[in-house]
Amino acid sequence: SVAPTTPHVAAAAAVSSAITLGPRPKPPRGRLLLVVDGANVGFDFGGVNGQPNCCCARGMWLCVQFWISKGVAASAIAVTLNEGRWDTSDAELTALDALGVVCWAPTGKDD
């Protein structure tokens, strides 16, 4: 009856030594890179501002301006957005595109 308990003890010892971790590595000190989900930011902004079914570029613009005001370079910000959302009459969306932060994703059936 002693034999069946021995493998359990050996397995537990092997597991405990396998999960022993050293000190946590420090994160790299490179520049900050941000990816903004443009559709989610735009729809959330529209929703809280009385336009529940509107993907508002104003929300994306304010998000980008917030990070720029915190010292993040525009070149380090990527706003992903479906190309079907392009609207030449939307001044804020046009400004974001001119700033070079919009990464247009191909139109598809899924978000």
VOKOL-569773 format. One line per field, with one value per atom (N, C-alpha, C, CB): residue in one letter; x, y negated, z negated. Coordinates in nm, 4 decimals, decimal comma. Glycine has a CB too. Layout:
BEGIN
aa	c(A|...)
u	c(X|...)
v	c(Y|...)
w	c(Z|...)
***
This chain:
BEGIN
aa	c(S|S|S|S|V|V|V|V|A|A|A|A|P|P|P|P|T|T|T|T|T|T|T|T|P|P|P|P|H|H|H|H|V|V|V|V|A|A|A|A|A|A|A|A|A|A|A|A|A|A|A|A|A|A|A|A|V|V|V|V|S|S|S|S|S|S|S|S|A|A|A|A|I|I|I|I|T|T|T|T|L|L|L|L|G|G|G|G|P|P|P|P|R|R|R|R|P|P|P|P|K|K|K|K|P|P|P|P|P|P|P|P|R|R|R|R|G|G|G|G|R|R|R|R|L|L|L|L|L|L|L|L|L|L|L|L|V|V|V|V|V|V|V|V|D|D|D|D|G|G|G|G|A|A|A|A|N|N|N|N|V|V|V|V|G|G|G|G|F|F|F|F|D|D|D|D|F|F|F|F|G|G|G|G|G|G|G|G|V|V|V|V|N|N|N|N|G|G|G|G|Q|Q|Q|Q|P|P|P|P|N|N|N|N|C|C|C|C|C|C|C|C|C|C|C|C|A|A|A|A|R|R|R|R|G|G|G|G|M|M|M|M|W|W|W|W|L|L|L|L|C|C|C|C|V|V|V|V|Q|Q|Q|Q|F|F|F|F|W|W|W|W|I|I|I|I|S|S|S|S|K|K|K|K|G|G|G|G|V|V|V|V|A|A|A|A|A|A|A|A|S|S|S|S|A|A|A|A|I|I|I|I|A|A|A|A|V|V|V|V|T|T|T|T|L|L|L|L|N|N|N|N|E|E|E|E|G|G|G|G|R|R|R|R|W|W|W|W|D|D|D|D|T|T|T|T|S|S|S|S|D|D|D|D|A|A|A|A|E|E|E|E|L|L|L|L|T|T|T|T|A|A|A|A|L|L|L|L|D|D|D|D|A|A|A|A|L|L|L|L|G|G|G|G|V|V|V|V|V|V|V|V|C|C|C|C|W|W|W|W|A|A|A|A|P|P|P|P|T|T|T|T|G|G|G|G|K|K|K|K|D|D|D|D|D|D|D|D)
u	c(0,0813|0,0000|0,0854|-0,0924|0,2149|0,3044|0,3370|0,4337|0,3458|0,3861|0,2971|0,3875|0,1624|0,0805|0,1027|-0,0634|0,1428|0,1632|0,2956|0,1567|0,3918|0,5235|0,5201|0,6165|0,4497|0,4467|0,3845|0,3699|0,2850|0,2221|0,3209|0,0987|0,3985|0,4981|0,6039|0,5632|0,6485|0,7510|0,6978|0,7974|0,5729|0,5144|0,5001|0,3779|0,4578|0,4431|0,5775|0,3789|0,6810|0,8145|0,8627|0,9146|0,8346|0,8772|0,8036|0,8536|0,6755|0,5971|0,6443|0,4479|0,6667|0,7063|0,8410|0,7116|0,9326|1,0611|1,0487|1,1661|0,9525|0,9350|0,8721|0,8492|0,7948|0,7281|0,8000|0,5875|0,9166|0,9939|1,0449|1,1118|1,0106|1,0483|1,1516|0,9258|1,2365|1,3351|1,2740|1,4603|1,3571|1,3043|1,2358|1,4168|1,1336|1,0582|1,1466|0,9281|1,1528|1,2360|1,1782|1,2496|1,2646|1,2208|1,1733|1,3352|1,0670|1,0204|1,1234|0,8843|1,1271|1,2224|1,1929|1,2177|1,2952|1,2783|1,2801|1,3885|1,2057|1,1951|1,0859|1,1672|1,0596|0,9539|0,8173|0,9663|0,7207|0,5853|0,5166|0,5061|0,4537|0,3767|0,2324|0,4355|0,1389|-0,0028|-0,0825|-0,0601|-0,1707|-0,2657|-0,4043|-0,2500|-0,4794|-0,6137|-0,7147|-0,6301|-0,8104|-0,9181|-1,0168|-0,9886|-0,9997|-1,0761|-1,2266|-1,0361|-1,2753|-1,4198|-1,4763|-1,4524|-1,4099|-1,4601|-1,4579|-1,3773|-1,3505|-1,3430|-1,4513|-1,2025|-1,4666|-1,5663|-1,7091|-1,5522|-1,7432|-1,8785|-1,9054|-1,9007|-1,8073|-1,8261|-1,8452|-1,7059|-1,7654|-1,7796|-1,9181|-1,6696|-1,9613|-2,0944|-2,2034|-2,1174|-2,1894|-2,2893|-2,3058|-2,2539|-2,1961|-2,2053|-2,2420|-2,0731|-2,2439|-2,2795|-2,4105|-2,1672|-2,4966|-2,6306|-2,6416|-2,6827|-2,5371|-2,5407|-2,5013|-2,4453|-2,5917|-2,5549|-2,5105|-2,6690|-2,5496|-2,5108|-2,4127|-2,6332|-2,3402|-2,2476|-2,1039|-2,2787|-2,0210|-1,8767|-1,8171|-1,8096|-1,8044|-1,7640|-1,6124|-1,8211|-1,5636|-1,4199|-1,3735|-1,3857|-1,4655|-1,4300|-1,3686|-1,5549|-1,4238|-1,3692|-1,2274|-1,4579|-1,2035|-1,0687|-0,9725|-1,0698|-1,0178|-0,9351|-0,8963|-1,0097|-0,9947|-0,9668|-0,8712|-1,0976|-0,8856|-0,7961|-0,6521|-0,8423|-0,6342|-0,5002|-0,4430|-0,5043|-0,5241|-0,4764|-0,4389|-0,5829|-0,5120|-0,4791|-0,3383|-0,5817|-0,3095|-0,1779|-0,0667|-0,1768|-0,0939|0,0062|0,0350|-0,0422|-0,0695|-0,0495|0,0316|-0,1843|0,0366|0,1157|0,2580|0,0477|0,2918|0,4280|0,4516|0,5176|0,3453|0,3603|0,3615|0,2446|0,4606|0,4711|0,3596|0,6097|0,3099|0,2063|0,2551|0,1644|0,3843|0,4399|0,4365|0,5827|0,4078|0,4011|0,2568|0,4726|0,1614|0,0195|-0,0386|-0,0586|-0,1124|-0,1811|-0,3285|-0,1174|-0,4147|-0,5594|-0,6076|-0,6345|-0,6493|-0,6983|-0,8447|-0,6798|-0,8795|-1,0164|-1,0477|-1,0371|-1,1680|-1,2140|-1,2268|-1,3481|-1,1779|-1,1790|-1,3203|-1,1090|-1,4207|-1,5592|-1,6063|-1,6491|-1,5279|-1,5619|-1,5096|-1,5054|-1,4367|-1,3798|-1,4913|-1,2873|-1,4811|-1,5806|-1,5052|-1,6901|-1,4959|-1,4191|-1,4801|-1,4084|-1,6075|-1,6708|-1,6478|-1,8199|-1,5851|-1,5583|-1,4213|-1,5648|-1,4213|-1,2963|-1,2001|-1,3267|-1,2523|-1,1635|-1,1016|-1,2400|-1,1784|-1,1246|-1,0191|-1,2377|-1,0456|-0,9484|-0,8213|-1,0090|-0,8365|-0,7199|-0,6382|-0,7646|-0,7059|-0,6345|-0,5561|-0,7334|-0,6195|-0,5526|-0,4322|-0,6508|-0,4474|-0,3367|-0,2231|-0,3865|-0,2572|-0,1571|-0,0771|-0,2242|-0,1325|-0,0631|-0,0810|0,0811|-0,1862|-0,2055|-0,3072|-0,2484|-0,3854|-0,4886|-0,4285|-0,6043|-0,4537|-0,4136|-0,5420|-0,3320|-0,5651|-0,6896|-0,6879|-0,7132|-0,7920|-0,8063|-0,9040|-0,8555|-0,8826|-0,9743|-1,1153|-0,9223|-1,2131|-1,3520|-1,3784|-1,4491|-1,4457|-1,4819|-1,6149|-1,3746|-1,6511|-1,7784|-1,7666|-1,8303|-1,6446|-1,6240|-1,5572|-1,5404|-1,5741|-1,5083|-1,3614|-1,5740)
v	c(0,1202|0,0000|-0,1262|0,0000|-0,1149|-0,2304|-0,2727|-0,1986|-0,1800|-0,2088|-0,3109|-0,0821|-0,3049|-0,4015|-0,5466|-0,3672|-0,5726|-0,7111|-0,7676|-0,7215|-0,6839|-0,7307|-0,8102|-0,6131|-0,7653|-0,8455|-0,9837|-0,7715|-0,9936|-1,1235|-1,2194|-1,1072|-1,1696|-1,2535|-1,2971|-1,1784|-1,2041|-1,2367|-1,3392|-1,1095|-1,3229|-1,4171|-1,5551|-1,3668|-1,5605|-1,6894|-1,7585|-1,6714|-1,6828|-1,7416|-1,7946|-1,6376|-1,7204|-1,7642|-1,8911|-1,6534|-1,8989|-2,0164|-2,1380|-1,9919|-2,1224|-2,2391|-2,2939|-2,2032|-2,2087|-2,2605|-2,3230|-2,1485|-2,2756|-2,3286|-2,4679|-2,2339|-2,5005|-2,6301|-2,7337|-2,6138|-2,7012|-2,7983|-2,9046|-2,7300|-3,0281|-3,1384|-3,2269|-3,2208|-3,2826|-3,3776|-3,5162|-3,3781|-3,6171|-3,7537|-3,7897|-3,8540|-3,8713|-3,9126|-4,0003|-3,9889|-3,9697|-4,0527|-4,1924|-3,9872|-4,2887|-4,4266|-4,4435|-4,5270|-4,5227|-4,5451|-4,6254|-4,6181|-4,6063|-4,6831|-4,8325|-4,6377|-4,9123|-5,0571|-5,1234|-5,1168|-5,0693|-5,1300|-5,2350|-5,0237|-5,2890|-5,3898|-5,3222|-5,4732|-5,3968|-5,3479|-5,3414|-5,4374|-5,2282|-5,2115|-5,1823|-5,0974|-5,2533|-5,2368|-5,1939|-5,3667|-5,0970|-5,0568|-5,0869|-4,9039|-5,1682|-5,2096|-5,1403|-5,3661|-5,0701|-5,0090|-5,1205|-4,8914|-5,1772|-5,2945|-5,2752|-5,3346|-5,1601|-5,1370|-5,1329|-5,0064|-5,0629|-5,0565|-5,1934|-4,9577|-5,2678|-5,4025|-5,4908|-5,4651|-5,4847|-5,5669|-5,5345|-5,5507|-5,4050|-5,3664|-5,3969|-5,2182|-5,3744|-5,4081|-5,5582|-5,3600|-5,6369|-5,7826|-5,8248|-5,8530|-5,7680|-5,7995|-5,7605|-5,7296|-5,6437|-5,5954|-5,6845|-5,4581|-5,7314|-5,8161|-5,9600|-5,8138|-5,9918|-6,1277|-6,1314|-6,1871|-6,0343|-6,0356|-5,9860|-6,1705|-5,9248|-5,8701|-5,7226|-5,9498|-5,6365|-5,4974|-5,4141|-5,4304|-5,4474|-5,3687|-5,4424|-5,3309|-5,5367|-5,6189|-5,5893|-5,7683|-5,5630|-5,5491|-5,6886|-5,4415|-5,7615|-5,9020|-5,9182|-5,9767|-5,9787|-6,0049|-6,1018|-6,0606|-6,1801|-6,2745|-6,2003|-6,3546|-6,0844|-6,0044|-5,9581|-5,8843|-5,9163|-5,8733|-5,9913|-5,8109|-6,1063|-6,2269|-6,2659|-6,3433|-6,2663|-6,3018|-6,2018|-6,3088|-6,0740|-5,9710|-5,9960|-5,8312|-6,0209|-6,0472|-6,1751|-6,0580|-6,2794|-6,4051|-6,3889|-6,5135|-6,3050|-6,2777|-6,2203|-6,1801|-6,1177|-6,0533|-6,1456|-5,9240|-6,2252|-6,3219|-6,4224|-6,3951|-6,4657|-6,5608|-6,5000|-6,6089|-6,3667|-6,2974|-6,2690|-6,1667|-6,3177|-6,3030|-6,1878|-6,2877|-6,1170|-6,0069|-6,0662|-5,9007|-6,0306|-6,0815|-6,0231|-6,0475|-6,1024|-6,0542|-5,9324|-6,1657|-5,9268|-5,8128|-5,6837|-5,8426|-5,6926|-5,5746|-5,5326|-5,6019|-5,5955|-5,5662|-5,5098|-5,6936|-5,3999|-5,3404|-5,3241|-5,2027|-5,3886|-5,3742|-5,2808|-5,5142|-5,1601|-5,0658|-5,0953|-4,9190|-5,0948|-5,1269|-5,0604|-5,2801|-5,0081|-4,9438|-5,0472|-4,8719|-5,0137|-5,1091|-5,1517|-5,0490|-5,0747|-5,1111|-5,2310|-4,9932|-5,2706|-5,3859|-5,5173|-5,3660|-5,5119|-5,6335|-5,7262|-5,5994|-5,8515|-5,9533|-6,0836|-5,9696|-6,1250|-6,2456|-6,3720|-6,2602|-6,3672|-6,4862|-6,4979|-6,4840|-6,3983|-6,4013|-6,4641|-6,2575|-6,5890|-6,6642|-6,5977|-6,8054|-6,5402|-6,4787|-6,3496|-6,4508|-6,2735|-6,1513|-6,1861|-6,0670|-6,2883|-6,3345|-6,3841|-6,4462|-6,4547|-6,5043|-6,3888|-6,5987|-6,2861|-6,1680|-6,1002|-6,0678|-6,0887|-6,0260|-6,1090|-6,0085|-6,2414|-6,3301|-6,3240|-6,4748|-6,3001|-6,2866|-6,1574|-6,2902|-6,0646|-5,9388|-5,8329|-5,9649|-5,8448|-5,7482|-5,6401|-5,8196|-5,6581|-5,5602|-5,4464|-5,6267|-5,3246|-5,2038|-5,1412|-5,1019|-5,1593|-5,1125|-4,9619|-5,1794|-4,8968|-4,7514|-4,7216|-4,6880|-4,6120|-4,5787|-4,5507|-4,4578|-4,5861|-4,5608|-4,4119|-4,6388|-4,3609|-4,2194|-4,2013|-4,1371|-4,0768|-4,0487|-4,0534|-3,9132|-4,0418|-4,0405|-4,1684|-3,9197|-4,1998|-4,3165|-4,2856|-4,3560)
w	c(0,0000|0,0000|0,0000|-0,1196|-0,0233|-0,0229|0,1201|-0,0998|0,2111|0,3483|0,4192|0,4267|0,4083|0,4810|0,4386|0,4636|0,3149|0,2737|0,3232|0,1233|0,3493|0,3909|0,5216|0,4059|0,6279|0,7505|0,7290|0,8584|0,6431|0,6174|0,5531|0,5276|0,4593|0,3928|0,4929|0,2744|0,5765|0,6760|0,7757|0,7499|0,8193|0,9149|0,8524|0,9637|0,7281|0,6607|0,6470|0,5231|0,6155|0,6020|0,7367|0,5462|0,8431|0,9759|1,0170|1,0795|0,9871|1,0239|0,9461|0,9990|0,8158|0,7365|0,7810|0,5886|0,8203|0,8662|1,0054|0,8675|1,0840|1,2190|1,2180|1,3014|1,1150|1,1134|1,0276|1,0645|0,9790|0,9025|0,9985|0,8262|0,9704|1,0587|0,9925|1,0977|1,0718|1,0225|1,0159|1,1116|1,0027|0,9989|1,1304|0,9690|1,1206|1,2394|1,3279|1,1993|1,4578|1,5462|1,5611|1,6841|1,5759|1,5957|1,7396|1,5630|1,7606|1,8978|1,9762|1,8981|2,1075|2,1881|2,1780|2,3355|2,1834|2,1712|2,3088|2,0818|2,4004|2,5327|2,5330|2,6398|2,6487|2,6560|2,6485|2,7862|2,6011|2,5851|2,7212|2,4880|2,7493|2,8720|2,8335|2,9616|2,8926|2,8595|2,9815|2,8024|2,9612|3,0646|3,0099|3,1039|3,0815|3,0401|3,1311|3,0461|3,0720|3,1492|3,1839|3,0691|3,3019|3,3421|3,3383|3,4784|3,3843|3,3860|3,2445|3,4594|3,1536|3,0158|2,9493|2,9336|2,9676|2,9099|2,9711|2,9329|3,1029|3,1713|3,1308|3,3193|3,1240|3,0845|2,9375|3,1114|2,8503|2,7084|2,6904|2,6249|2,7610|2,7530|2,8014|2,8365|2,9132|2,9644|2,8661|3,0969|2,8055|2,7109|2,5895|2,6664|2,5334|2,4136|2,4480|2,3373|2,5760|2,6180|2,6970|2,7022|2,6707|2,7294|2,8716|2,7247|2,9251|3,0610|3,0546|3,1573|3,0049|2,9766|3,0964|2,9138|3,2161|3,3334|3,4228|3,4134|3,3655|3,4432|3,4030|3,4244|3,5010|3,4776|3,4968|3,5762|3,3874|3,3923|3,3951|3,2732|3,5000|3,5108|3,4029|3,6494|3,3489|3,2418|3,1227|3,1962|3,0881|2,9784|3,0072|2,9519|3,1309|3,1700|3,1652|3,3115|3,2147|3,2157|3,0728|3,2850|2,9818|2,8422|2,7770|2,7620|2,8104|2,7574|2,8021|2,8025|2,9298|2,9836|2,9232|3,1380|2,9134|2,8553|2,7081|2,8698|2,6356|2,4954|2,4848|2,4329|2,5659|2,5573|2,6057|2,6388|2,7070|2,7531|2,6419|2,8817|2,5690|2,4586|2,3447|2,4054|2,3380|2,2355|2,2827|2,1962|2,4022|2,4516|2,5473|2,3386|2,5857|2,6813|2,8222|2,6653|2,8996|3,0369|3,1236|3,0974|3,2155|3,3073|3,3851|3,4047|3,4128|3,4865|3,4056|3,5280|3,2757|3,1893|3,1624|3,0573|3,2314|3,2109|3,3398|3,1662|3,3276|3,4422|3,4068|3,4819|3,4829|3,4652|3,5752|3,4704|3,5375|3,6376|3,6661|3,5902|3,7933|3,8327|3,9658|3,8421|3,9766|4,0980|4,2091|4,0744|4,3275|4,4385|4,4779|4,5586|4,4395|4,4672|4,3853|4,4403|4,2871|4,2021|4,2603|4,0612|4,3721|4,4310|4,4757|4,5502|4,4321|4,4669|4,4906|4,3536|4,6160|4,6493|4,5904|4,7996|4,5523|4,4951|4,3440|4,5240|4,2829|4,1389|4,1159|4,0769|4,0692|4,0528|3,9544|4,0060|3,8454|3,7462|3,7986|3,6170|3,8741|3,9338|4,0386|3,9970|4,1174|4,2170|4,1488|4,3043|4,0361|3,9616|3,9040|3,8483|3,8525|3,8013|3,9130|3,7374|4,0295|4,1435|4,1873|4,2610|4,1887|4,2270|4,1249|4,2413|3,9981|3,8926|3,9088|3,7548|3,9853|4,0125|3,9058|4,0298|3,8244|3,7165|3,7503|3,5919|3,8560|3,8892|3,9709|3,9665|3,9244|3,9974|4,0503|3,9053|4,1775|4,2372|4,2530|4,3723|4,2027|4,2140|4,3271|4,0790|4,3983|4,5072|4,4551|4,5849|4,5372|4,5011|4,5089|4,5930|4,4094|4,4059|4,3376|4,3350|4,3152|4,2501|4,0984|4,2936|4,0456|3,9011|3,8567|3,8590|3,7285|3,6691|3,6501|3,5339)
***
